[in-house]
Amino acid sequence: MAQLLGPDATSRTVTLGNGRSAHGRTATVYSDSAATTLADINVYDGTGTPGAAISGSTLTVGADSLLPRFWFEDDLDTLYVRVNGRSGVQTIYADIDARLDAAVGLTAGDAVADVGALTSSAATGGDSPTEAEHNAVRTDVAAVRTTVNALLASLRAANLIDT
């Protein structure tokens, strides 16, 4: 997994320990839940490529109490943030789309092809398919099943779905 963009909409809002707005405050981003190791994060400049490293892993919380978007540390989809060095540690997550793409091996700019037609064999047997037509459809269904199972396995391995 490469660097992922985040935080996602569900974890982007941060508050002070008492629940008050954290707008204008400094938020420090950590790679561990104990908030002892600074995360290696990068600037998001609107492109699909991480920008400069963010010195000290610190961000300024926006007027809406939202963290700005940034690139997460390599191979991590969960980070932790503390506001003003005194609030509790809050968990933040990379964007769900980026997490799903990483789980199935996609990177920015990859095209996702539509599933092809079930079979290239045209039905010629009237209402009843010929044996060749039946076998072609059966082969195509087996291939789709294999693809779906591989996708589900990737999502499970990334803890994005339960078994």
Buried (B, 14 or more C-beta within 10 A) or exposed (E): BEBBBBBBEEBBBBBBEEEEBBBEBBBBBBBEEEBEEBBBBBBBEEEEEBEEEBEEBBBEBBEEBBBBBBBBBEEBBBBBBBBEEEBEBBEBBBBBEBBBBBBBEBEEEEEEEEEEEEBEBEEEEEEEBEEEBBEBBEEBEEEEEEEEEEEEEBBEEBEBEEE
